[in-house]
Amino acid sequence: MIVSCRKNNPFTFKEITYKDIIDFKNWWPSSYKKTASSIPKPGDTTQAFTVSKYRQFVYDSSSPGYVTTYEYIDGFISYTFKLLKQNKPSPPLPEIRAYQEPVPINHKKITDIKKVMKYINGETLEFYYHVTSWKQSYANGDPAD
């Protein structure tokens, strides 16, 4: 994740761990709409809020809960959506973590990683040795190795 960007020292990076993942899945439904239509403009039809359709999203803190979208960056046509359920300030971000411990990796993925490790060297190989030591999951009745 890029934390900040400046002209002299361009980027500050932070390595993300499971402790940094916030539980948005259970937080957002109480305050935000699951589906939204654009605020109608004269002569325009309403649009469904489809994240993959738009390339630019503009949020203005003076209008909490609203987002203006563009199909192209700096495009001419825009649509504004009200995503917040009620006319109230945006709720505070959640503080509850999504995961209390590292998430196990499917044992089949670990097996695949081990197969390609013979083609990797250096620092990258150290990373993959570390990954293959993580806790594994055995879903769907897969037998443990």
SVG drawing of the C-alpha trace seen along z (x, -y; Angstrom):
<svg xmlns="http://www.w3.org/2000/svg" viewBox="-35 -21 55 58">
<polyline fill="none" stroke="black" stroke-width="0.4" points="0.0,0.0 1.3,-3.5 1.0,-5.6 2.2,-9.0 3.9,-10.5 6.1,-13.6 8.2,-15.2 11.6,-14.8 11.1,-11.4 8.4,-10.0 6.9,-7.1 6.4,-5.7 5.5,-2.1 3.9,0.0 3.9,3.7 0.4,4.9 -0.2,7.8 -3.4,9.5 -3.7,7.0 -4.1,4.2 -7.2,5.7 -10.4,4.0 -13.8,5.7 -15.6,3.6 -17.8,6.5 -19.9,6.4 -19.6,2.6 -20.9,1.0 -24.4,2.4 -25.8,0.5 -24.9,-2.9 -24.5,-2.4 -26.8,-1.2 -26.1,2.1 -27.2,0.7 -27.6,-2.9 -28.8,-4.8 -27.4,-8.1 -29.1,-11.3 -31.2,-12.2 -30.2,-15.1 -32.6,-16.7 -32.5,-14.7 -30.4,-11.9 -31.4,-8.4 -30.3,-7.1 -27.3,-4.9 -26.6,-2.0 -23.6,-2.3 -21.3,0.3 -17.7,-0.2 -16.1,1.6 -17.8,-0.8 -16.1,-3.9 -12.4,-4.9 -12.6,-8.1 -14.3,-8.6 -14.5,-12.0 -15.4,-12.3 -15.9,-15.7 -15.9,-15.9 -18.5,-18.7 -21.0,-16.2 -20.6,-13.0 -22.1,-9.9 -22.0,-11.2 -19.6,-10.2 -19.3,-11.6 -18.1,-9.1 -16.6,-9.4 -16.2,-6.6 -12.9,-8.2 -10.4,-10.2 -11.2,-13.9 -14.1,-12.8 -17.0,-15.1 -19.9,-12.9 -20.3,-12.4 -22.9,-10.7 -23.4,-11.4 -24.6,-8.7 -25.8,-8.9 -24.3,-5.9 -25.1,-6.8 -28.5,-5.6 -29.5,-8.6 -28.7,-12.3 -26.1,-12.2 -22.3,-12.5 -20.3,-9.5 -19.9,-6.9 -16.5,-6.5 -14.4,-3.8 -14.5,-0.5 -11.7,0.5 -12.6,4.2 -10.0,6.4 -11.2,8.8 -8.8,11.5 -7.5,12.2 -4.7,14.4 -3.0,15.1 -5.4,16.6 -4.4,20.2 -3.4,20.8 -5.0,23.8 -2.6,26.7 -2.9,27.1 -1.5,23.6 1.4,24.4 2.1,27.6 2.1,25.6 4.5,23.0 6.9,25.7 6.9,27.1 8.1,23.8 10.6,22.9 13.4,24.8 13.2,22.1 13.6,19.2 16.6,17.9 17.9,15.1 15.6,12.9 12.5,14.1 13.3,17.7 13.6,16.6 10.1,15.1 8.6,18.3 10.3,20.4 8.6,18.2 5.2,18.5 5.4,22.3 5.8,22.3 2.4,20.6 -0.6,22.4 -2.5,24.4 -6.2,25.1 -7.7,28.4 -11.1,27.5 -13.7,29.8 -12.4,33.0 -8.9,32.8 -6.6,35.0 -3.7,33.5 -0.3,34.2"/>
</svg>
